[in-house]
Amino acid sequence: MDASGSGGSKPPPPPFTAEHEELRQTVRRFVESEIEPNVAEWEERREFPRELFDRCGELGFLGLKFPDEYGGQGGSHLHDAIWVEELSRRGASGGVGAGLNAHTSIAMPPIFNFGDEWQKQRWLVPGISGEKIGALGITEPGAGSDVASIRTTAKKVDGGWLVNGSKTFITNGVRCDFLVCAVKTTEAGGHGGISFLVLENDMDGYEVTGKLEKLGWHSSDTGEIGFEDVEVPDSHLLGQENCGFQLIMANFAWERLLMSIGAIGAMDRLIELSIEYSKQREAFGRPISSFQATRHKIADMATSAAASRALTYDTLRRFEKGETVIKEVSMCKLLTQRALVKIADEALQIHGGYGYMREYEVERALRDARLGPIGGGTDEIMREIIGKNLGL
Ligand SMILES: Cc1cc2nc3c(=O)[nH]c(=O)nc-3n(C[C@H](O)[C@H](O)[C@H](O)COP(=O)(O)OP(=O)(O)OC[C@H]3O[C@@H](n4cnc5c(N)ncnc54)[C@H](O)[C@@H]3O)c2cc1C
């Protein structure tokens, strides 16, 4: 079964074209041959090799949506969507997707969208080739959902900024070469007092203070970083001073949409695995797929996946056309992340005791899925945004 509904001779589902589907096949082959066989070991080691960035850069996957002049493929967000969906669909862990996509989809876009030419040459170009790894640093020990309350300060000094504070939960935070970092550039901070500075890991006073152990996403590194009198030159200010909040908001839309697309890929895989397993596992002398309870579970999973796909693809199509889709993106994230947790839980139930075991993908999928309703803005925050956009 092709749960993506896009294989064989069927026309590609909108917004995708035949060209996107070609890319889908290329990414699928890459994931099956170069990621899937290694994932278990990388999860165990708590990180995937740095060379995977180089390899993805070499194959053009890190620059799908960026212009050729920076080493990209000159594609669009739709190409990135295919990449993310396939990366999550077939055997790749949430951790591999998180590490690669934190780099391509939350750290590099602000540099492309708000950076000047010098900044693009310094971080975007080596980022696209995989030579330098990026991370986005917003969250702090005392500021998660309430991003405007960050406390890391950047004090203006001659020729630059003096940064003090700390960040936590930063994907790629342990090994990133550059950190796109939210800092307070006024005494009051808040919506009108946040800016972005790009920090580099070899600056004096920049220190990785921890690597976090997590429920899921084991193969991605999640770091804590401290800053003590880090001198950051003026040339590292991204966009306008005190306009960082707009940058955060601009970035969230794509991050949340991508998380939704990733969830769809993972759902397909779990449904595939559940169908396959239920046909070959026997109980009481017959395949468990012959029990109505199993069939109904899988029917519910497939229905939930189809609804998730329909809303997400429709929002992606509108996002790509340049429409304002804040409410819809929040709906996508709210719907898909919870739906994936439920689907992974049902898939594990269908697999019985074997589902609970390490060598079966479903155990990892359930753990990995649980971050979805938290990271990139929690379910509760998505509901707040949707409510506000409904005039409540
Ligand atoms: C594995 C992992 C990777 C991450 N990667 C990154 C990264 O690369 N960069 C980065 O900057 N951050 C990253 N994060 C941080 C992530 O974005 C935050 O965890 C998330 O924004 C939630 O913040 P918090 O954990 O501090 O929860 P809190 O904000 O403390 O929330 C705790 C609870 O209170 C609820 N709550 C808070 N405010 C409200 C409200 N107004 N109304 C109702 N309920 C509310 C929340 O919904 C939640 O249920 C990552 C987190 C994890 C776990």
The ligand as an SDF file (V2000), in Angstrom:
LIG
                    3D

 53 58  0  0  0  0  0  0  0  0999 V2000
   13.4420   18.2440   22.1570 C   0  0  0  0  0  0  0  0  0  0  0  0
   13.1830   19.7240   22.0980 C   0  0  0  0  0  0  0  0  0  0  0  0
   13.7560   20.4850   21.0970 C   0  0  0  0  0  0  0  0  0  0  0  0
   13.5820   21.8770   21.0680 C   0  0  0  0  0  0  0  0  0  0  0  0
   14.2390   22.6470   20.1180 N   0  0  0  0  0  0  0  0  0  0  0  0
   14.2320   24.0070   20.2520 C   0  0  0  0  0  0  0  0  0  0  0  0
   15.0800   24.8220   19.4280 C   0  0  0  0  0  0  0  0  0  0  0  0
   15.7830   24.3220   18.5390 O   0  0  0  0  0  0  0  0  0  0  0  0
   15.0890   26.1590   19.6430 N   0  0  0  0  0  0  0  0  0  0  0  0
   14.3200   26.7610   20.6110 C   0  0  0  0  0  0  0  0  0  0  0  0
   14.3960   27.9690   20.7580 O   0  0  0  0  0  0  0  0  0  0  0  0
   13.5010   26.0190   21.3930 N   0  0  0  0  0  0  0  0  0  0  0  0
   13.4470   24.6590   21.2440 C   0  0  0  0  0  0  0  0  0  0  0  0
   12.6350   23.8880   22.0490 N   0  0  0  0  0  0  0  0  0  0  0  0
   11.7960   24.5520   23.0460 C   0  0  0  0  0  0  0  0  0  0  0  0
   10.3070   24.4570   22.7610 C   0  0  0  0  0  0  0  0  0  0  0  0
    9.9680   25.3090   21.7060 O   0  0  0  0  0  0  0  0  0  0  0  0
    9.5930   24.7750   24.0830 C   0  0  0  0  0  0  0  0  0  0  0  0
    9.7250   23.6260   24.8820 O   0  0  0  0  0  0  0  0  0  0  0  0
    8.1590   25.1470   23.8910 C   0  0  0  0  0  0  0  0  0  0  0  0
    8.0610   26.3910   23.2720 O   0  0  0  0  0  0  0  0  0  0  0  0
    7.3900   25.1980   25.2220 C   0  0  0  0  0  0  0  0  0  0  0  0
    8.0640   25.9430   26.1840 O   0  0  0  0  0  0  0  0  0  0  0  0
    8.3540   25.3050   27.6410 P   0  0  0  0  0  0  0  0  0  0  0  0
    8.8650   23.9540   27.4290 O   0  0  0  0  0  0  0  0  0  0  0  0
    9.1930   26.2750   28.3990 O   0  0  0  0  0  0  0  0  0  0  0  0
    6.9280   25.1900   28.3160 O   0  0  0  0  0  0  0  0  0  0  0  0
    6.1470   26.3300   29.1220 P   0  0  0  0  0  0  0  0  0  0  0  0
    6.0450   27.5560   28.3130 O   0  0  0  0  0  0  0  0  0  0  0  0
    6.7490   26.4490   30.4870 O   0  0  0  0  0  0  0  0  0  0  0  0
    4.7130   25.6590   29.2390 O   0  0  0  0  0  0  0  0  0  0  0  0
    4.3880   24.6700   30.2080 C   0  0  0  0  0  0  0  0  0  0  0  0
    2.8930   24.3640   30.0630 C   0  0  0  0  0  0  0  0  0  0  0  0
    2.1330   25.5540   30.3170 O   0  0  0  0  0  0  0  0  0  0  0  0
    1.2760   25.8070   29.2170 C   0  0  0  0  0  0  0  0  0  0  0  0
    1.1040   27.2480   28.9900 N   0  0  0  0  0  0  0  0  0  0  0  0
    2.0560   28.1980   28.9030 C   0  0  0  0  0  0  0  0  0  0  0  0
    1.5080   29.3810   28.6070 N   0  0  0  0  0  0  0  0  0  0  0  0
    0.1820   29.1710   28.4880 C   0  0  0  0  0  0  0  0  0  0  0  0
   -0.9350   29.9980   28.1810 C   0  0  0  0  0  0  0  0  0  0  0  0
   -0.8050   31.3060   27.9140 N   0  0  0  0  0  0  0  0  0  0  0  0
   -2.1680   29.4310   28.1230 N   0  0  0  0  0  0  0  0  0  0  0  0
   -2.3280   28.1120   28.3850 C   0  0  0  0  0  0  0  0  0  0  0  0
   -1.3220   27.2750   28.6740 N   0  0  0  0  0  0  0  0  0  0  0  0
   -0.0810   27.8020   28.7270 C   0  0  0  0  0  0  0  0  0  0  0  0
    1.9730   25.1810   28.0230 C   0  0  0  0  0  0  0  0  0  0  0  0
    1.0750   24.9710   26.9560 O   0  0  0  0  0  0  0  0  0  0  0  0
    2.5240   23.9110   28.6390 C   0  0  0  0  0  0  0  0  0  0  0  0
    1.5190   22.9480   28.6810 O   0  0  0  0  0  0  0  0  0  0  0  0
   12.7600   22.4970   22.0450 C   0  0  0  0  0  0  0  0  0  0  0  0
   12.1440   21.7160   23.0420 C   0  0  0  0  0  0  0  0  0  0  0  0
   12.3750   20.3550   23.0970 C   0  0  0  0  0  0  0  0  0  0  0  0
   11.7370   19.5810   24.2130 C   0  0  0  0  0  0  0  0  0  0  0  0
  1  2  1  0
  2  3  1  0
  2 52  2  0
  3  4  2  0
  4  5  1  0
  4 50  1  0
  5  6  2  0
  6  7  1  0
  6 13  1  0
  7  8  2  0
  7  9  1  0
  9 10  1  0
 10 11  2  0
 10 12  1  0
 12 13  2  0
 13 14  1  0
 14 15  1  0
 14 50  1  0
 15 16  1  0
 16 17  1  0
 16 18  1  0
 18 19  1  0
 18 20  1  0
 20 21  1  0
 20 22  1  0
 22 23  1  0
 23 24  1  0
 24 25  2  0
 24 26  1  0
 24 27  1  0
 27 28  1  0
 28 29  2  0
 28 30  1  0
 28 31  1  0
 31 32  1  0
 32 33  1  0
 33 34  1  0
 33 48  1  0
 34 35  1  0
 35 36  1  0
 35 46  1  0
 36 37  1  0
 36 45  1  0
 37 38  2  0
 38 39  1  0
 39 40  1  0
 39 45  2  0
 40 41  1  0
 40 42  2  0
 42 43  1  0
 43 44  2  0
 44 45  1  0
 46 47  1  0
 46 48  1  0
 48 49  1  0
 50 51  2  0
 51 52  1  0
 52 53  1  0
M  END
$$$$
